[in-house]
Structure formats: C-alpha cells, structure tokens
Amino acid sequence: MEHYEKQSFEPEELEVWVYGEINNDCKAFSIDEWTYRIHQNILILAYENPLTITDISKGLGISAAYIEPIVEELINYDFMARIGDKVYTTFIIFNQQDRFKAYDYEKSLAKQYAKKMWEDLECHLERIRQQDFYKRMNKKQQASLIQFAAIFIIQQATAKTFNEKFATKDNFLEINHESGWQGYAYGFREPINYKPNWDYDTGYELCKMNGCHSVSNIKYKDNIKLGFWAYDVASGFTWSQWSPLDDFQFLKVAYAFYSKEKENISLIVPNFFDNELIEKYKKFNFISKDDNSDFELNIPVLNKNEFKIYIEEIINKSIDDFSNKFKSELEELYINPIKPPKHLTKKIPERIKYHLCADAFVMALIYQGAWNGYYKSHFPIGKEKVPAIVIFEDNIE
C-alpha cells in the first residue's frame, strides 16, 4: 500500500479535448468514456513527472503486463511520449483548483466592469429592440433573441481579444498526428461523479457555458431550409435539454410550432405529445400554451433577410465596437496562464496555457447585468429559463 498513488484508491475522471480537428475515423478521443478509466488515470499519474512503467504499475497497483499495452496505445495517440526509460503525458491537464481560481478572478472583473460595459451593451441591444422582427415577437421570444445577442457579443469580443493576443503564434493545424487528429490536446481532471454547483448566486459553474452550437441547411419543406445558433448556459439550457430529439428533429418540431402546423409534429416525432416530453419543453421555455390553450413556440425565428440584419448589421458591428472600446479591460482577462510542469513548459503552446482565461467572464457579466438591473430583460435571471437561441429560415430558390 505504501507505493500506491491516489489514482489507485481514488481514481479520477479525465476529459481530453483538442485545439484543432479530429478525423471521423479517429479513435484517440474515445478515452473520455468511463470504460477507459485506467487510461485516464495513467495520464494523470504521469503528468507532473515522467515515470517508468514500474512506477506507474506500483502507483496504480496493476501489473506492468497490463500497463504496458495501454501506455503503448497512448503513445500511438500522441497523448504520451518516451524519454529514456520513462514516459510522460504530453498535454496540459487543468484541475478544479485551476478552474475555481480563474472563475473567482473573472467574476471579480465582471463585477468591477459590469456597469460601464452594460451601458454600452444596452445601446447595441436596443438596436435589436427597434427592429420590426423583434416587435412582432411575444415576450419570451424577445427575451431569447436578446439573451443570445448579449452572450454572443460578449463571447465573440473576448475571443477577438484572445486571437489578437496570439495572432502570430501557434499554428495548430500544422501539427498532424498519425492516429487521425490535428493540433494540440488538453485535459480536465475532476473527481468521479463530481456534481457541479448550479446555484444562481454562489455556484462556480453558474458562469460556465458551452460554445455556440450551430446547425444549418436542414430541409423542412421543398421551399424551406432551416438552421439555428444556440448557447447552453445555466440561465437557459438549450441543446443539452431537447433530447431525446436530435438537432434535426428539434429544429423541425420547433418550426412546426412556429408555423402553426401542429399536425406535422407527430409525423416528425411520433411520441412528441407524451406528457413527459411536453412538460420538459415547457419547463425549459421552448414552448408554452397561449390564451386559446394552443401550444406556442417561445424561441425566436427570423427569415433570411432578418437574420442577416440581426447578425451582420447589428451583432457583428457591436462585437467590433465593444471589443475596441473595452480593449484594455478585456486584455485583463489574459494575465493568469496555467503553468504546466517544467518538462512540458516549452512543449505547450502559449494560448493553451491561457485556456481557462475568460471561461467564466461571459456569463459572469450577464448575471451581473441582470442582478443589478443593467440588463433590461423581461425575465430576471434565476426566476425563469431564457434559452439563448435563434432559429433562422432560408427559402430555397
């Protein structure tokens, strides 16, 4: 027992992601699955210092005969490498402490700059509120349209600042791996069965969000194709919550509600009107019942020209204006890189060391704006879900 490491008696989960691209036939990133727990903990164990196979075997309490083929597999994926008789994990691994420290810093920045940033953001959002397509929507559709725009402007402005900082560094896609991926890997380790704290006032993960999820060119009828852009955030879950429907089914069902073609919904998803699914969609504010007890879509839908105005003439210009006006404030997000172990310092690109920077800032600023009344939303955050999503239609010529 004296040789056993924590990974033996208290294994952790490791999620491995990529800056770059993954080929369809690449198997390397399947190690995220729970059946690969030994792979994950070998990578965690060999992260801080290079280790021999014997060191890993003793640390995990598993015979070297079982460890060796797994290490070879990880080397073939370029997730590990050899130095003499030792092996080491080749990518940076972030932990919960790294994340919490970054979140605390970003939340403090959001609180510091919320008032003046929202004074500017509200000017951009007001341009949307003056559009005819906004005025024709119900209040919940309006709230979602504004919610998406606010998140998108802030997120893209921080990304623009990040990309400018690393504009001439680290060309990821020049790194090709024989196992079928390009770029650099990075990982997150956390306790098994870790449960995020989604509390609206104190939870760290309150400010976490998944990046913009987009789908396009989905044929609804012969003359209509559809698409959507959506964020997944604590204030209004979107694409993680419309299961068991896939993206295509959800988009078609949503548009059928929008176009008052209820009869098409059962053709798209035969069991859609089962009570459990209907209640779920009502809970997350995708749909509700109107005064006539008919179901109504609460997600905004724009036609081709309206979506162009919304994105190109308003949001894209707002991103440029916001990032230029608050350039120095946004640059403050990128001052606390994570330091990898010494043997990896020169092997990890600079931009990956800053990966956690701005991870929480976007939603922290949204919440500060809502809590302090700077963000003029119909539905105060924490009281009701407001999906950050917009559906757009495109007539096929």
N, C-alpha and C positions, 0 to 999 in steps of 0.2 A: 504493500500500500504506500510505502514511503516514496516510491517512484512515480506514483500516479499523479497526473495533472488534473486540473478541474474538468477538462474535456472528457475525462474518463467517467467520473461520477456525477458530473453536472454538465452534460453536453449542451451546446447552443445551436441556434439556427443561423445560417449564413445565406443571405440573398446575394447573388452575384449578377451584376448588371454590366452594361457595356456603353462606352462612349464610342459610337461607330455604327457598324451594321452587322447583322447576323444572316448568313445564308439559310435558306429554307431547310436544307438537309443537315444543318449544324446541330450536333448533339451536346456540345460542351455545356450549354447553359441549362441543361436538364438537371444539373446537380442542385438546383434550387429546390427540387422536390424532396419531401421528407424521407423518402427511401434512400437518399444519398447523405444521410446524416453523418456517416463516418467520413465521407469525402469532405464535407463541410468542416468538421472538427479537425481533420488533418490540416486543412488550410489555415484555420485559426491558430492551431498549435505551432505551425511553422512560420508564422507571420513575424513575430518580434525578433527571432533569431534563426539562422539556418540550423537545421538539426539532421542528425543521421537517422537512418531507418530504425536503428536500435533505440535511439532517443524517442522517436515517435511511438514505437511499439511499446516501450516501457511506460510512456506517458499516458497512452490510451488503454493499456492493459490488454492489448491484442497482439497475437503472434505476428512476428515480422513477415511470415509467409503470406499472411492476409493483407498486410500493409503494402508490401512491395508492388503488387499489380495495380493497386489504387493510386499509388504515387506515380507509377508509370503512365497511367491514364491521365492524371492531372498534368503531368509534364507534356504529354501529347497535345493537351488542350492549350498549352502555354500558360496554365494557371500556376505552375511550379517550374523551378529550374534547379540545376545542379551547380554546386561549387565545391570541387573536390569530392569528398565522400559525404557531403551534406546536401540537403535540398531546402528550398525556401519558397514561400508564397510570393508571387511576382507582382501582385497588385495591392493597392491600398485598401485597408479594411477600416471602416468607420464603426464606432460603437455608440451606445446610448449616451454615454457621458459627453462625447464629442457633439452629438446632436443637441442635447439639452443645453450645453454651454452656448452653442451657436443660436439656439432658439431664444435664450434669455437675452442675448446681445441684440438680436434683430427686433425682438419685441420692444426693447427699450428704445431703439431707434425709431420704430413705428410710433411709439407714444410721443417721442420728442418732436417728430416732424408732422404728425397727423394733421394738425390744424392748418398749417400753411399748404401742405400738399393737397388736402381736400378742398381748400378754397380754389385751387387750380383745377382739380379733377372735376368738381361740380360744374365748372364752366364748360368742360368738354361734354359731360353727361347731359347738360341742359340742351345742347345742340341736338341730341337724340330725342329728347322730350318734345322738341318743337317740330319733329317730323310728322307728316300725316300718317305714316305707317304706325308710329307709336300711339298717336291719339285714337286710332281705331281699335286698339287692343283693350282687353279687360285688364284690371289692375294687377292680376297675378302674372299675366303675360308681360306687362310693362316692367314689373319687378325683375323678372328673369332676364329680360333684354338688357336692363341697366346693370344687373348683377354680373352678367357675362362681360359686358363692356368694361366695367370698373376693374374686374380681375384681369382681363386681357391687357388693358392699358398698362397697369402696374407691372404685370409679369413680363410683358414684352419690353418695357422700359428698363427693368433691371437686367434682362437678358442682353439688351443692346449695350448697356454699360459693361457687362461682363465680356461680351465679344470684342468690344473695343479695347479692353484691357489686354486681351490675349490675341489680338488680331494677327500678329506676325509670328505666333508661337504654336507649336504642337499641331502639325498636320496629321490628324488621327488616321484618316483613311489611307495613308501611305503604308500603314503597318498591316500586313496581311498574315493571317495565321492559317496553317495548313488544315486545321480542324474546321474551317469554314466560317471564320469571323474576321472582322477588320476593326482596328482601333485599340483601345485600352479597356481592360476590365476594372471594376471596383466593387467593393462588397460592403454589406451592412450586417453586423452581428448583433444578436439580441437573445435573451433567454427564450427557451422553448415555451410556447403558449403565452408569450407576452401579450398582454391586453392593453392597448393604447387607452389613454385617458382622454375621452372626448368632451370633458366638461367645458361648457362655454366660457367660463370665467377664469379657470385656473389651469386647465389641461395644456400640456406642451403640444400634444398632437392636434389641438384645436387649430393650430395655424398651418398644419400640413395640408398639401394639396397635390393631386396628380396633375400632370401637364395636360395641355389642351388635346382632347381626343377628337378626331375628325373622321368623318365618313362622307363620301360623295358619290355621285353618279349611280344612285340606286333608282332603278326604274319602278315607278308606281303605276302609271298607265302608259299607253302608247305615246302620249304627248307630254308626259311629265317625268322628270327625274328629280331626285331629292338628295339632300345632304344635311349634315349638322356639324356644329362645333360645340364641344361641351367640356366643362371642368368638373372634377369630382372633389368636393370640399365639404367640410363639416357643416357649413351653413346651409347646404342644399345638395345632398348626394345626387348624382346623375347616373352615369353609365355603369356604376357598380351596383345599382339598385333596380335596373329594369330586367334582370334575369327573372325567369328562365328564358325570356326572349333574347335573341341576339340583336346586334345593332340593326341589321336589315329589317327584322320583324318589328322592332320597336319603332323605327322610323316610319314604316308603312302604317302601323296601327295609329301612331300619333297623327299622321296626316289624314287618315280616315276620320278621326275625331274632328280635326280642324275643318275638313270639307263636308262635315255632316253626312258622312257615308257609313253610318254605323253597320249597315248590312255587310260591308266588306271586311269588317274586323274578324268575324268568325271564319271567314274564308282564309284570312292571313294566319290567324292563331285560333284553332277550333275551340280551345278551352279558355279563351281570354276572359270571358264573363263569369268564371268561377269566382266565388266571393273572396277567396284568399288573395287572388291576384288583383282584383279590383280595389280591395282595401289597401293593399300595398301601394298601388299607384295613386290612390287618394292621399295616403299618409305622406308621400314624398312630393305631393302637389303637382304631379304630372297631369292629373285630371281632377275635376270636381263636378258636382251637379249644379245646373243653373236653376233659375226660378221655376222652370217648367219640368224639373226633375229629369232633364236630359243631361247626359254627360258632356262636359265642355273641356277642351284642351287648354291647359294653363301654360303651355310652352309657346313662345313667340314663333311665328312663321313669316318669313319675308320672301317676296318674289325676287327674281334675278336682279332687277334694277335697284330694288330697295336694299338688298344685301350688299350691292356694290357701293351704294351711298353710305350705308352703315359702316362697312369695313374700310373702304378706300378713302372716302371723303371726310369721314369723321374720326374713326378709331385710329387709322394709321397716322394721320396728321397729329392726333392727340398724343400718340406714343412719342413721336419726334419732339413735339413741343414739351412734353412732360420730362423726357429724358434730358433734353438740353437745359431746361430751366433748373432742374434739380440734379445736375451732373455731379456736383461736389458731394451732395448728400447721399446719392446712390453709390458713389465710389467708396463711401464709408462702410458699405456692406462687405467690401472685399479687402479687409485688412487682417483677418484672422484665419490663415490657412491651417489645415491639419498637418502636423509634422509626422511623416512616416518614419519607421525605423531607419537608422543610419545607413544600413546596407541597401536600402531602397531609395534613398533621397534623390539620387541622380537618375533613377530609372522611372520615377513617377512624374508625368507632365505637371507643370505648374497649375494648369486650370483644374486638374482633378483634386489637387490639394485644397482648392477653394470651393469644392463641390457643395459643401453644406452652407456656404455663404448665400444669403438671400432665400434659403429654403423656406423660411417661415415668414419673411418680411411681407410678402404679398398679402397673405390672409391676416397677418397682424395689423396691417394698415387698414384693411377692410373692416375688421372688428373695431378698431379704434375709431374709425369714422362713424360706424353705426352706433356704438355705445355713447359717443359724445355728441351725436346729433349733427355731425358734419356731413354724413352720407344721407341724402334725402331719399330714403327707401320707404315704400308703403308698408313694409313688413319688417319690424325690428328684428335683427339677427338674434337668434336664440328663442324666438317666440313661434316662428313658423319657417318651414323649409322653403327656400327660394332657389330652385335649380338654376345653375349658371349654364344655360344652353340656348342656342338659337338654331332653328331649322330653316333651311332655305330651299326654295323650289327653282327649277330651271326648265323652261319649256324647250323641248327638243324641236328644232326647226327641220 
